[in-house]
């Protein structure tokens, strides 16, 4: 009795395993071909293929949440404008130039009045712009 006859050859087992892997890969490719839609995948990788790229849906905030955010942003921008006014008064009262030392060789001089004017102007423009958006959203809520 020969023992080698009872045990299948190692190469035959490897061939069967490779055949199963090949069949699985073919099934996956067929599933991709039949769907034609790939969600949330980088579309540059599929540029030359005939797949359709679908972006994941964006989650939008409710109008009431947008109003709360607008109020918070208005407060922060108003605070920036108030800091600008304080900097203007400090520039008038105290030393009008701010020295910012980056390194031993590099020192930046900033006039406080110009810095304060820039901050105050940013605050005013920001509050007006955000108030306009706030009014649009509140009108939309009131009309519903």
HUSUL-V54453 format. One record per helix or strand of 3 or more residues. SS is the DSSP state (2 for helix, 1 for strand). FROM is the first residue (numbers start at 1). LEN is the number of residues. If there is no record, write none. Layout:
ss: [SS:SS]
from: [FROM:FROM]
len: [LEN:LEN]
//
This chain:
ss: [2:2:1:1:2:1:1:2]
from: [3:10:37:52:63:97:107:112]
len: [4:26:3:3:31:5:5:32]
//
